């Protein structure tokens, strides 16, 4: 029908010629039915009537004829709907594309065979589809979606789904805050403030800034500071220039904010200042200027309706970014860092009635390298000095600076020296020596450095997982080693009795300064996140490790524990932050158990070898890489866990083999290490114990030597069995077997029979037809990817491999280990995901296709958008997700979408701004039950354990559930103490309760007095004295052994105690 409009032709009733078949296809055409039925994108049924061998007539059907056809075909009268963004509780991207999906219908089916209607006899090019990317206007899409939603066909079970508000998230790279009294610790996530109790480590209150979608998804919190005038208030600054004044006790204040800059904000702090008889908070911010420079601005933010206007003044401008800003001594001193420069400013005069008249005098001090951390301490000046200089009015300003190369510089009385040097240069005298004291122990950037409360110590931390305490008087160092991850922030409590330490694994702890023992612990989800800012390590030229070919976010292997439906098992690593421009391969050797109900970490254990407590840098300064857990599955009863970890030696370690006849890539693959491990849950130890480890479960193709890659790992939903498909084109089925010795079962310490896992079935997938019919032997092809899928009852196992010219899906009987049926031309492109829900087989390649396994028919297909088709196979395999929910008989697909253009700068070559779109389908219908854009890229998608729905983890380390509105939540989401209503129980005055406590204490005192009287009566009866432990300690614990009195004297002292009259006897 080239060059003609289908709809216009039908309106005129014209007869048009369709699908002119060449002569070589006439035989295939004659087997077609006399009539072909075709649904248009406008939900109109057309009929194609064959007039001769190569010519058809197209006409629209009547309502009666349509009903008759649908009844005979048992189909739905509803057309395919493009994915639309549903209105949800979370904020969705306002400017997300209208759709990235293309809709397609199933080709005509005849005699349970796929009819060849748009391709050759043995190759299906694509299913008939309509491209919906041309509909870019939001109004047209919403109008069409509203019209289709009112049709009868749209009424089905679980037709309305919802997306929950996210929980979890990653703590931002800002120092935590101790509240007054040190009862609570405040940390910030991307768009929320969390208040934790220092006594119980529980979440006391969560304050969300994105309520009702008031904040865009790409806006994040950049800084927060405690108000010095009102300890119950905090100032919160966002990246879009908005500043909130929030009451962290009640959670109020999120409904209004001040916009300080239209260019965004990078840092913020606050300090109380007194002038003109008023004491108020002054907010200091750093932001970018329109001309490309940077500035520091002081703001006096007043509430609406106040007599005092909101004013601001720029107090400093710079051509370099200002990334650290500290204000001390009630706003009289400012210390900042601008790349490698230290900025020190003092207030010129405190006589100003408004902030727009405030004046500061800045002085600049150059450091050697880029500054990564800074801290300032101000003490009173020596009163014995007679001379009064300008610096002495501000006290002694001591500054400690840490740089990206691991050096720490201590500047004592820096402001006085800078003023003296400035005056000396102005008078023509030599400048004052300002050489600082240098200390160096860290190998990389000093992430945080702080003064102790008394100024005798300096506390620092970095990527070495060691907190260092520097004693300034003696120069000695004290270490707190073996922390779980690199140190990001260190905060000293107001009283100096505790340290708050934030680690790179999204956890924080409170340490006592006396014993350096943890008194509180806060741990979040340790999933991968895309970094919002440039890392400090990138400021230094370092040797580079092996990288991927393309930019992507690794898929995070995750499962839900059926024994504990609120427990999420996730493969994590030491470093979870991803550079948007980097192609780094992240290792994930740990297993984290995260409780979704409490939003707290349960445990973390190693799944493979780790270097967290060792020096993980080799002699050539390259980082020693750790294995990556690529797959994870759990049995239906939650007792067995199967994991696959893979490690590839760096190519630089094989450069000594370099030769013109040697391919380093092949040598690297030959040295690959792949392990399939089976873990059993231990109820006593409450951890996963390794039972079996299989080395190289699949060999490398085509040489069949060395460890080959494992493309997929699936679990049998009905029994204890796992299946793998590997690079050797082999499907292996793994089952447990009881260990025996001389015919007797081997038992463990608790009397249970020990088992080991082994391969109990092996299926070599047949070669494609194109390889069999070739007469000249060709080089064997290495599969690039593979997929597996179990049916719900475990009776069917579907397997598919890419890399060949034919798209074949093999149906395997796992009980006998044989291929029962092979279906060619089942998908187009490279298959990346496959699953079975009910009787339907779902595949994801260039199209999402749904097959009816029973009738061997293609139900429907949905083509991916051009954005997804442009991705490489590796990017598709890592960032496209497919999973099935057997309770709701649905499947969910998530697709990555490229970042949007912002201010004319295209960011397609970076991970910044990348997000996902998710759609939930009923396998029997082509119309999605729900389609929505999510604000971040999805890294894991798993079905819920006990209720219909899905659990998704995104690249912001946030957990979201997708459930039907009519059903219960997929998991009990975490709530704070305030949300649970327990806060009022603790805080409300309880006069009656105090009376009960006093009465109980009085009763206990009466009982104690009765016991003492009884003891005294017993002592009177037998006359035996009562000797306390303290009396014996006064005799023996008087000094070292050489200072003790003679043994005879000690004997008489002890004997005197037992021979004396009891206490109270006259």
ZILINZI-V218308 format. One record per pair of residues at least 12 apart in sequence whose C-alpha atoms are under 8 Angstrom apart, sorted by the first residue. I is the first residue (numbers start at 0). J is the second residue. Records with the same first field share a line. If there is no record, write none. Layout:
# ZILINZI-V218308
I = J  J
This chain:
# ZILINZI-V218308
0 = 15  16  17  18
9 = 57  58  59
12 = 58
13 = 57  58
14 = 56  57  58
15 = 55  56  57
16 = 54  55  56  57
17 = 54  55  56  57
18 = 53  54  55
19 = 53  54
20 = 53
24 = 119  120
25 = 52  53
27 = 120
28 = 52  53
29 = 52
31 = 109  114
32 = 109
33 = 48  49
34 = 46  47  48  49
35 = 47  48  107
36 = 107
38 = 78  104
39 = 78
40 = 78  79  129
41 = 78
42 = 76  77  78  79
43 = 59  60  78
44 = 59  60  65
45 = 57  58  59  60
46 = 58  59  60
75 = 152  924
76 = 152
77 = 147  150  152  153
78 = 925  926
79 = 102  103  104  925  926
80 = 102  144  147  925  926  927
81 = 98  100  101  102  131  926
82 = 98  99  100  918  927  929  930  931
83 = 97  98  140  141  144  929  930  931
84 = 97  929  930  931  932
85 = 929  930  931
87 = 161  162  163
88 = 161  162  163  164  211  212
89 = 162  163  164  165  211  212
90 = 209  211  212  213  214  215  216  934
91 = 212  215  216  931  932  933  934
92 = 215  216  932  933  934
93 = 215
95 = 899  932
96 = 135
97 = 132  134  135  136  137  140
98 = 131  132  135
99 = 131  132  863  864  865  866  896
100 = 131  132  861  862  863  864
101 = 128  129  130  131  132  861  862  863  864
102 = 128  129  130  131  860  861  862
103 = 126  127  128  129  859  860  861  862
104 = 126  127  128  858  859  860  861  925
105 = 126  127  857  858  859  860
106 = 126  127  857  859
108 = 856  857
111 = 854  855  856
112 = 855  856
113 = 856  857
121 = 824
122 = 824
123 = 824  827
124 = 827
125 = 827
126 = 860
128 = 861  862
132 = 864
157 = 887  928  963  964  965
158 = 928  929  963
159 = 928  929  963  964  965
160 = 928  929  961  962  963  964
161 = 929  961  962  963  964
162 = 959  960  961  962
163 = 959  960  961
164 = 959  960
165 = 957  958  959  960
166 = 598  957  958  959  972  973
167 = 523  524  598  956  957  958
168 = 188  189  523  524  955  956  957  958
169 = 188  189  505  523  524  525  528  955  956  957
170 = 186  187  188  189  505  506
171 = 186  187  188  189  220  221
172 = 487  488
173 = 187  221  222  223  488
174 = 186  488  489  490  501
175 = 187  488  490  499  501
176 = 224  225  490
177 = 492  493
178 = 225  230
179 = 230
181 = 197  492  493
182 = 196  197  198
183 = 195  196  197
184 = 196  197
187 = 220  223
188 = 220
189 = 219  220  955
190 = 207  208  209  218  219  220
191 = 205  206  207  208  209  220
192 = 205  206  207
193 = 205  206
194 = 247
197 = 509  518  519
198 = 518  519
199 = 519
200 = 519  520  521
201 = 521  975  976
202 = 974  975  976
203 = 975  976  977  982
204 = 247  250  975  976  977  978
205 = 250  975
206 = 247  250
207 = 253
208 = 253
216 = 934
217 = 912  934
218 = 237  238  239
219 = 237  238  239
220 = 235  236  237  238
221 = 236  237  238  264  265  266  267
222 = 235  236  237  265  266  267  268
223 = 235  236  267  268
224 = 267  268  269
225 = 269
226 = 269  270  271  280
227 = 269  270  271  280
228 = 271  278  279  280
231 = 246  247  248
232 = 244  245  246  247  248
233 = 245  246  247
234 = 268  269
236 = 264  266  267
237 = 263  264
238 = 263  264  265
239 = 260  261  262  263  264
240 = 258  259  260  261  262  263  264
241 = 256  257  258  259  260
242 = 256  257  258  259
243 = 255  256  257
244 = 256
257 = 300
260 = 286
262 = 286  287  288  289
263 = 286  287
264 = 284  285  286  287
265 = 284  285  286  287  322
266 = 284  285  286  322  323  324
267 = 282  283  284  285  324
268 = 282  283  284  324  325  326
269 = 281  282  283  326
270 = 282  326  327  329  330
271 = 329  330
272 = 329  330
273 = 329  349
274 = 349  350  351  352
275 = 350  351  352
280 = 299
281 = 297  298  299  300  330
282 = 297  298  299  300
283 = 295  296  297  298
284 = 296  297  298
285 = 321  322  324
287 = 320
291 = 318
292 = 316  317  318  319  320
293 = 316  317  318  319  320  321
294 = 313  314  315  316  317  321
295 = 313  314  315  316
296 = 311  312  313  314  315
297 = 311  312  313  314  354
298 = 310  311  312  354
299 = 311  354
310 = 353  354  355
311 = 354  355
312 = 354  355  356  357
314 = 357  358  359
315 = 361
319 = 337  338
320 = 337  338
321 = 335  336  337  338
322 = 335  336  337  338
323 = 335  336  337  372  373
324 = 336
325 = 374  375
327 = 377
328 = 377
330 = 346
331 = 345  346  393
332 = 344  345  346  393
333 = 345
334 = 375
336 = 370  373
337 = 370
338 = 368  369  370
339 = 365  366  367  368  369  370
340 = 363  364  365  366  369  370
341 = 363  364  365  366
342 = 361  362  363  364
343 = 361  362  363  364  414
344 = 359  360  361  362
345 = 359  360  361  393
346 = 358  359  360
347 = 359  360
362 = 417
368 = 402  403  404
369 = 402  403  538
370 = 400  401  402  403
371 = 400  401  402  403  444  445  446  447  535
372 = 400  401  402  445  446  447  448
373 = 398  399  400  401  447  448  449
374 = 398  399  400  448  449  450
375 = 396  397  398  399  450
376 = 396  397  398  450  454
377 = 394  395  396  397
378 = 394  395  396
379 = 393  394  395
380 = 392  393  394  395
390 = 414  415  418
391 = 415
395 = 411  412  413  414  415
396 = 411  412  413  414  415
397 = 409  410  411  412  413
398 = 410  411  412  413
399 = 448  449  450
400 = 448
401 = 444  445  446  447  448
402 = 444  445
403 = 443  444  445  535  536  538  539
404 = 441  442  443  444  445  539
405 = 439  440  441  442  443  444  445
406 = 437  438  439  440  441  444  445
407 = 437  438  439  445
408 = 435  436  437  438
409 = 435  436  437
410 = 433  434  435  436
411 = 435
413 = 433
416 = 431  432  433
417 = 431  433
419 = 431
420 = 432
441 = 460  461  463
442 = 463
443 = 461  462  536
444 = 461  462  535  536
445 = 459  460  461  462
446 = 459  460  461  462  486  487  488
447 = 459  460  461  486  487  488  489
448 = 460  489
449 = 489  490  491
450 = 491
451 = 491  495
452 = 491  493  494  495
455 = 470  471  472
456 = 468  469  470  471
457 = 469  470  471
458 = 489
459 = 489
460 = 485  486  487  488  489
461 = 485  486  487
462 = 484  485  486
463 = 485  486
464 = 480  481  482  483  484  485  486  611  612
465 = 478  479  480  481  482  485  486
466 = 478  479  480  486
467 = 479
479 = 515
481 = 611  612
482 = 612
483 = 502  504  573  611
484 = 502  503  504  573  574  611
485 = 502  503  504
486 = 500  501  502  503
487 = 500  501  502  503
488 = 500  501  502
489 = 501
495 = 512
496 = 511  512  513
497 = 509  510  511  512
498 = 510  511  512
503 = 573  574  575
504 = 525  573  574  575
505 = 522  523  524  525
506 = 520  521  522  523
507 = 520  521  522
508 = 520  521
521 = 599  600
522 = 599  600
523 = 593  598  599  600
524 = 593  598  599  600  956  957
525 = 571  572  575  591  956
526 = 555  569  571  575  952  954  955  956
527 = 555  571  575  576  577  938  954  955  956
528 = 575  576  577  953  954  955  956
529 = 576  577  578  579  910  911  954  955
530 = 576  577  578  579
531 = 579  911
533 = 578
534 = 578
542 = 620  621
543 = 621
544 = 583  621  622  649
545 = 583  584  649  650
546 = 582  583  584
547 = 582  583  584
548 = 582
549 = 582  871  874
550 = 580  581  582  874  908  909  910
551 = 582  874  877  878  910
552 = 577  877  878  938
553 = 585  877  878  938
554 = 877  878  938  939
555 = 569  570  571  629  938  939
556 = 569  570  628  629  630  631  939
557 = 569  570  631  632  939  940  941
558 = 631  632  633  941
559 = 633  941  942  943  944
560 = 633  637  944
561 = 635  636  637  944  945
562 = 636  637
564 = 943  944  945  970
565 = 594  595  596  970  971
566 = 592  593  594  595
567 = 591  592  593  594  595
568 = 590  591  592  593
569 = 590  591  592  593
570 = 587  588  589  590  591  628
571 = 586  587  588  589  590  591
572 = 585  586  587  588  589
573 = 586  587  611
579 = 909  910  911
580 = 908  909  910
585 = 627
586 = 624  625  626  627  628
587 = 625  626  627  628
588 = 605  606  607  608  609  625  626  627  628  644
589 = 603  604  605  606  607
590 = 603  604  605  606
591 = 603  604
595 = 970  971  972  973
596 = 970  971  972  973  974
597 = 972  973  974
598 = 972  973
606 = 628
607 = 626  644
608 = 625  626
609 = 625
610 = 623  625
625 = 646
626 = 644  645  646  647
627 = 644  645  646
628 = 642  643  644  645
629 = 642  643  644  645
630 = 642  643  644  711  712
631 = 643  712
632 = 712  713  714
633 = 714
634 = 714  715  716  718  719  720
635 = 715  716  717  718  719
637 = 680
638 = 679  680
639 = 677  678  679  680  719
640 = 677  678  679  680  687
641 = 675  676  677  678  721
642 = 675  676  677
643 = 673  674  675  676  709
644 = 673  674  675
645 = 671  672  673  674  708
646 = 671  672  673
647 = 667  668  670  671  672
648 = 667  670  671
649 = 667
650 = 663  664  667
653 = 666  667
668 = 705  706
669 = 699  704  705  706
670 = 705  706
671 = 705  706  707
672 = 694  695  706
673 = 694  695  696  706  707  708  709
674 = 692  693  694  695  696
675 = 692  693  694  695  696
676 = 689  690  691  692  693
677 = 689  690  691  692  756
678 = 690  691
690 = 754  755  756
691 = 755  756
694 = 706
695 = 707
697 = 709  725  726  727  729
698 = 725  726  727
699 = 726  727
700 = 726  727  781
701 = 727  779  780  781
703 = 727
707 = 725  726  727
708 = 725  726
709 = 723  724  725  726
710 = 723  724  725  726  784  785  786
711 = 723  724  725  785  786  787
712 = 724  787
713 = 787  788  789
714 = 789
715 = 789  790  791  792  793
716 = 789  790  791  792  793
717 = 791  792  793
718 = 793
719 = 734  735
720 = 732  733  734  735
721 = 733  734
722 = 787
723 = 787
724 = 785  786  787  798
725 = 785
726 = 781  782  783  784
727 = 781  782
728 = 763  764  782  800
729 = 761  762  763  764
730 = 761  762  763  764  798
731 = 758  759  760  761  762
732 = 758  759  760  761  813
733 = 756  757  758  759  760
734 = 756  757  758  759
735 = 754  755  756  757
736 = 754  755  756  757
737 = 752  753  754  755
738 = 752  753  754  755
760 = 813  815  816
761 = 816
762 = 816  817  818
764 = 809  818
767 = 803  804  805  807
768 = 805
769 = 804  805
780 = 802  803
781 = 802
782 = 800  801  802  803
783 = 800  801  802
784 = 800  801  802  829  830  831
785 = 798  799  800  801  830  831
786 = 798  799  800  830  831  832  833
787 = 799  833  834
788 = 833  834  835
789 = 834  835
790 = 835  836  837
791 = 835  836  837  885
793 = 813
794 = 812  813  814
795 = 810  811  812  813
796 = 810  811  812  813
797 = 809  810  811
798 = 810  811
799 = 830
800 = 830
801 = 829  830
802 = 829
805 = 823  824
806 = 823  824  825  826  827  828
807 = 821  822  823  824  825  826
808 = 821  822  823  825
809 = 821  822
826 = 842  844  845  846  848
827 = 844  845  846
828 = 844  845
829 = 844  845  872
830 = 842  843  844  845
831 = 843  844  872  875  876  879
832 = 844  876  879  880  881
833 = 881
834 = 881  882  883
835 = 883
836 = 883  884  885  888  889  890  922
837 = 885  888
838 = 851  852  853
839 = 851  852  922
840 = 852
843 = 881
845 = 862  863  868
846 = 860  861  862  863
847 = 860  861  862  863
848 = 860  861
849 = 922
858 = 923
859 = 924  925
860 = 925
861 = 925
866 = 896  897
867 = 894  895  896
878 = 894  895  937  938
879 = 892  893  894  895
880 = 892  893  894  939  940
881 = 893  940
882 = 940  941  942
883 = 942
884 = 942  943  947  948  949
885 = 947
886 = 946  947
887 = 947  948
888 = 921  922
889 = 919  920  921  922
890 = 919  920  921  922
891 = 917  918  919  920
892 = 917  918  919
893 = 915  916  917  918  937
894 = 915  916  917
895 = 913  914  915  916  936  937
896 = 913  914  915  916
897 = 910  912  913  914
898 = 910  911  912  913  914
899 = 912  913
912 = 935
913 = 935  936
914 = 932  933  934  935  936  937
915 = 932  933  934  935  936  937
916 = 930  931  932  933
917 = 929  930  931  932  933
918 = 930  931
935 = 953  954  955
936 = 953  954  955
937 = 951  952  953  954
938 = 951  952  953  954
939 = 951  952  953
940 = 952
943 = 969  970
944 = 969
945 = 969
946 = 966  967  968  969  970
947 = 962  963  966  967  969
948 = 960  961  962  963  968  969
949 = 961  962  969
950 = 969
1015 = 1063
1018 = 1061
1019 = 1064
1022 = 1060  1061
1023 = 1057  1060  1061
1024 = 1056  1057  1058  1059  1060  1061  1062
1025 = 1057  1061  1062
1026 = 1056  1057
1031 = 1053
1034 = 1049  1052  1053
1035 = 1049
